[in-house]
Amino acid sequence: MADSIQEAVSRAIEEAPERNFRETVDLAINLRDLDLDDPNNRVDESIVLPSGTGQDTRIVVFAEGETAIRAQDVADDVLDSDDLEDLGDDDNAAKDLADETNFFIAEASMMQDIGRYLGTVLGPRGKMPTPLQPDDDVVETVNRMKNTVQVRSRDRKTFHTRVGAEDMSADDISDNIDVILRRLFTDLEKGPQNIDAVYVKTTMGPAVEVPA
C-alpha cells in the first residue's frame, strides 16, 4: 500500500499548478455504509503524524505554577485560572481563541472549570483540552501535539485532513497518510469496507485517488 500512496502523492504535487504561496497537502476521505446520524459511527481521532504536519500548530495550555512556567517555553500561550474566568465572561474572545488555536492542553485539576466557562465554545468545535495528569510532562505533551492532526467526519460522508505541505518529500507525506488510513481501518466498523475512496491534493491542485 505504501508504494501506491507515494505514487499518488508524487502525482498530486507534480500536477499542482505553481502558486506564490506554500500549499498544504490534504487527504479527502469518502465513507460508505455508515449511519453518521449515530455519533458512535463518526470519526473523531487525534493522530500523531510521524513526519509532522508541515505547519505551525498553535497550542494553548491552561496551567498554574511550575507547569505554567515550563509550558511557556513550548506553548504559544499559557493561561491561568484568572484568564479562564475572563474568557468565561467574554464570549467573543473565547470564540476567537478557539478558532485561532489548533489544540488546547489543561492541567486535569482545571478541567472542571474549563467545562463550566468554555464548554459551550470548545465542545462543539471538538477542541476541549487534552487533560494533563500530574505525572505528565507538559513539554513532551506540547511537542507531541505539534505533530498531531484532528481527523473528524462529524455527520458528513466526505471529510478532509491535512497530511503535510508541498515542500515535504512524497515519502514523508505518504508515511503520514499510511498512519491515518491504518487508524481508520482499525476504528471503522467494517474497516476498509467503510471507505469508498481516498484522494490526495494540494490546496489548489487536482485530486488524485489513492488506491485502497
N, C-alpha and C positions, 0 to 999 in steps of 0.2 A: 504493500500500500504506500510505503514511504516514497518509492520512485515515482509513482503516478501522481502523488501530491506535489512533489518537487517539480515535475514536468508542468503541471497546471499553474503553479506559482510562477515559474520562469516565463510561461506564455503570457500570463496576466501582466507581468512587469514589462515584458518586451513590447506588447501590443498597446500599452498605455501611451496616449499622446503626451508629448513633453509639456510640462507645466512649469511656471515660475515659482512654484512652492513645493515643499516636501509632502508628497502624498502618503496617506496611510494605506495599508493593505487590510482589507476586510474580508471576513468569511460570512457568506449568506447561507443559512440552513433552512430547508423546507421540510417540515414534518408531515407525517400522514398517519391515518388510523389512530388518532388520539383525540379524546374529548377534552379540549383545552378549557371548556367551561368548568371542569373539575380542577381546582387548584393543585390537586395531588399529581396531575399529569403534566403540569407545566415545568419547564426547565428553569431552574434558578440556582446557578452554581458560581462560586468564586474559584477560578482556576489559575494556578501559577504557571506562567509560560516559561519554559526552560531557556528560551533565548531572549526573554524580555519583551516588552510591549512596543518598543520603538518610540515611545512618547514619554513626556514628563507626566507622571501620575501625581496628582495633588492629594496629599493625605493630611488630615487634621486629627489631632489627638486631644481627647479630653482627659486631663490628669492633674494631679496635685503633687506637691513636694518633690522628692527626688526623681520620681518617674517623669514629672513635667520637665525638670531640668535636663534629664538625659534625652528626652524626646525633642528638645529644641534643636539639637544638632542634626536631626534627620527628617523631622516632620516639617511641612510647610507652615503650620500654625499649631500652637498649643493653647488650649482654652481651659480655664478653671471653673469652679462652681459659680463664681460671680458672673463670668462671661455667659455661662449656661442660662442663668436666671435672666440676664439681659436679653438673650436671644428669645427666651420664652415670652418676653413682653413685646418683642418686635418681630411680627410675622414676616414682614418683607425682608428684613435682614436674615432671618432664618432660612427663607426660601432661596435668597441669593447665595448664602453659604452652601446650602445643599446642592444647588445647581452647579456651583463652581468647583465642588470637591468630588473626587472620584471615590475615596474611601474614608470612613471615619473609624478610629480606634478609641476605646474608652476603658479606663480602669473599671473593673467589674463593680466596684463599690458605687460608681456613678451612674450605672445603667438604669436604675430605677428612676432617678431624677431626669435622665435624658428621655426616657419614655414619657414622663409626665410633661416635660417642657417642649420636647421636639418630636415626639412620636407621630403626631399628625402630619408633620412636614417630611420627616425622614422615612417613615414607614411606607407610604405609597410610592416613594421613589426607589424603594429597595436599598436604602442607604443607612439603615440602623447600624450603629457601630459594632465592630468586632470586639467582644469583651477581652480585656487584658487581665489575666489572672495574676495574683501576687507573685507567682514564680516565673511568669513570662518576662522575657527580655524585650523591652519596648523598642530598642534599636533594631534587633533582629526581626521583630514583627513588622515594623515600618518598612524595612528593606525588602522583606519578602513580598509585601503588598504592593510595592512599586512595580513588581513584575506580574501583578495579578490583573485579570480581566473578569468582569461580571458578565456571565452568559445567561440571558433571561429571555424567555419566549413570551412571557405574560400570556394573553389569550390568543396570540397570533401564530398561525402555522409557519409563517416565514419570519425569521429574526436574524439580526446581524451582530457580529462582534469583531473587534479589532484583533488582528493577529501579527501586526508588525508595521514596518514602514518601507517605502520603496528602495531605500538605500541599504536595507539589510540583505543578507545573502538569501537566495532561494532555499538553501539548505536549512538556515535558521528558521525561516518562516514556516517551512514545511514541518519542522520539528514541533513548532507551536500548534499547527493545525492538527498534527497527529495526536498530540496530547488532548486537545479538545474533543476530537472525534472519539477517541478511546473512552473518555469520560462519559460522553453521551451514549455510546454503545452499552456501557455498564448501567447507566441510570434509567434509560428509557425502558418501558415495559417489555417491548419486543426487540430491544437492541437495534441493530442496523435496519431491521424491517420497518421501524418507525421513521426512518429518514428517507424522504422522497428524492431529494437532490441536494448537492452541496456545490456552491460556487465560490471562487476567489476573485477579487478585483481590487484595483487601486481606486482611490477616491473618485476619479473622473474616467477611469478606463473601462473597457468592456469586461463583462463577467465571463469567466472560464470555468467550465464544470470540472469538479474534482471527482474522479472515478471512485465509487464507494468500494 
